[in-house]
Amino acid sequence: MIDIMKIVIGGVLVNNFIMSKFLGICPFLGVSKKSGTAFGMGMAVTFVMTIASFFTWLIEHYILIPLGLNAFMQTIAFILVIASLVQIVELVLKKLSRSLYQALGVYLPLITTNCAVLGVALLNSTEGYTLVQSVVNGFGSAIGFTLAIVLFAFIRERLATSNMPKWMEGFPGALIAAGLMSLAFQGFSGLI
Amino acid sequence: MSKKSLGKIFMNGIIDENPTFRLLLGMCPTLAISTAATNGLGMGLAATFVLVFSNLVISLLRKVIPEKVRIPSFVVVIASFVTMIDLLLKAFIPSLSESLGMYIPLIVVNCIIFARAESFAFKNGPIESIFDGLGMGLGFTIALTILSAIRECIGAGTIFGMQVMPANYQPMAFAVMPSGGFIFLGVLLLIVNGLMSYVEKRKKEKEEEEMML
């Protein structure tokens, strides 16, 4: 139990995917102009990352390792699993929950190329997590991702209305704001 | 295709559409591994290798791959080359492979490679695609090396492991920490943006002068 708590807190705060591991920076910079869309993206990522952690663990331990393919098929297998999962999730959501599909739908295709999802699968594998630990790690990291992207979107909403020097507008200003935020997240590093 | 336009395609990736400074693609590896100049150079060259070969293969297969399954096909082609470079690095440069860690397999989801496959290689011939891959890859390598050299210089007082700062220099650890990555990239982008707008302004002024004459 303590193990699991550690993984969750580690994923959300200490080893935050965006702020200390630099995974998922593309959506972090791309869809963080409005807090609403940022939250939608965060939820979609949480959904996919949790499921992806589960399935990539099963694929690795029941198919790749027994067949001795892990060394050179891992990357290909994982990315294909993630890409097809995203497709399946999209189809299922479309049938089962219209409202959830409308909320997450736009972001789902983007997730395939989100390095946070492949990153968490690779991380689970190198850390040697069990199935439960993997799923918890996927979920915790994704919540950390959501937290960071939503907070950053709030900052950017205010930046957009503030009066900045012309060259600072857009990405340079946003990156420096992200740097300061990351500095704040480093304060959590003594937590576990 | 004339020689000049191949050169143009090549330079396009390095200056006009530099993936890091102009298009802001592939930010994850840029920020994560730019703590030492060797890492930056190694990552850039690994990505260039993948970019050139995936561009070549995708452009050769562009008439065979149906429009609808192009994305999964790109993924498979790119992932194969990434696995190759991963295994090659592990075998021949284990120290680099260790310091780049999981960011080597993560080249698969690097948006630069996807973007070039989708917007260039799928529409152009193999030779142009190779040049486009080389230009984009080198543009990425140059940007990464500059950023990581600056961070290494300030954060450790060295560049490529060689001492460049005076011996009594106190390294500023902030530069090699994650937050430093964001801020240094932000400042670098600021400078590049400033330079580019200055160059454009000069160009415009010159054109206007010529018009006057």
Chai-1 contact restraints between the chains, C-beta under 6 A:
chainA,res_idxA,chainB,res_idxB,connection_type,confidence,min_distance_angstrom,max_distance_angstrom,comment,restraint_id
A,S20,B,P178,contact,1.0,0.0,6.0,A-B,restraint_1
A,F22,B,C28,contact,1.0,0.0,6.0,A-B,restraint_2
A,F22,B,L31,contact,1.0,0.0,6.0,A-B,restraint_3
A,F22,B,A32,contact,1.0,0.0,6.0,A-B,restraint_4
A,L23,B,C28,contact,1.0,0.0,6.0,A-B,restraint_5
A,I25,B,M27,contact,1.0,0.0,6.0,A-B,restraint_6
A,I25,B,C28,contact,1.0,0.0,6.0,A-B,restraint_7
A,C26,B,C111,contact,1.0,0.0,6.0,A-B,restraint_8
A,F72,B,T83,contact,1.0,0.0,6.0,A-B,restraint_9
A,T75,B,A79,contact,1.0,0.0,6.0,A-B,restraint_10
A,T75,B,V82,contact,1.0,0.0,6.0,A-B,restraint_11
A,T75,B,T83,contact,1.0,0.0,6.0,A-B,restraint_12
A,T75,B,P105,contact,1.0,0.0,6.0,A-B,restraint_13
A,T75,B,V108,contact,1.0,0.0,6.0,A-B,restraint_14
A,I76,B,A79,contact,1.0,0.0,6.0,A-B,restraint_15
A,I79,B,V75,contact,1.0,0.0,6.0,A-B,restraint_16
A,I79,B,A79,contact,1.0,0.0,6.0,A-B,restraint_17
A,I79,B,V108,contact,1.0,0.0,6.0,A-B,restraint_18
A,A83,B,V75,contact,1.0,0.0,6.0,A-B,restraint_19
A,T113,B,V109,contact,1.0,0.0,6.0,A-B,restraint_20
A,T113,B,C111,contact,1.0,0.0,6.0,A-B,restraint_21
A,T113,B,F114,contact,1.0,0.0,6.0,A-B,restraint_22
A,C115,B,C28,contact,1.0,0.0,6.0,A-B,restraint_23
A,C115,B,L106,contact,1.0,0.0,6.0,A-B,restraint_24
A,C115,B,V109,contact,1.0,0.0,6.0,A-B,restraint_25
A,L118,B,V109,contact,1.0,0.0,6.0,A-B,restraint_26
A,L122,B,M102,contact,1.0,0.0,6.0,A-B,restraint_27
A,L122,B,P105,contact,1.0,0.0,6.0,A-B,restraint_28
A,W167,B,L190,contact,1.0,0.0,6.0,A-B,restraint_29
A,W167,B,N193,contact,1.0,0.0,6.0,A-B,restraint_30
A,W167,B,G194,contact,1.0,0.0,6.0,A-B,restraint_31
A,F171,B,L24,contact,1.0,0.0,6.0,A-B,restraint_32
A,F171,B,L189,contact,1.0,0.0,6.0,A-B,restraint_33
A,P172,B,G186,contact,1.0,0.0,6.0,A-B,restraint_34
A,P172,B,L189,contact,1.0,0.0,6.0,A-B,restraint_35
A,P172,B,L190,contact,1.0,0.0,6.0,A-B,restraint_36
A,L175,B,F182,contact,1.0,0.0,6.0,A-B,restraint_37
A,L175,B,L185,contact,1.0,0.0,6.0,A-B,restraint_38
A,L175,B,G186,contact,1.0,0.0,6.0,A-B,restraint_39
A,I176,B,I183,contact,1.0,0.0,6.0,A-B,restraint_40
A,I176,B,G186,contact,1.0,0.0,6.0,A-B,restraint_41
A,A178,B,F182,contact,1.0,0.0,6.0,A-B,restraint_42
A,G179,B,S179,contact,1.0,0.0,6.0,A-B,restraint_43
A,G179,B,F182,contact,1.0,0.0,6.0,A-B,restraint_44
A,G179,B,I183,contact,1.0,0.0,6.0,A-B,restraint_45
A,S182,B,P178,contact,1.0,0.0,6.0,A-B,restraint_46
A,S182,B,S179,contact,1.0,0.0,6.0,A-B,restraint_47
A,S182,B,F182,contact,1.0,0.0,6.0,A-B,restraint_48
A,L183,B,S179,contact,1.0,0.0,6.0,A-B,restraint_49
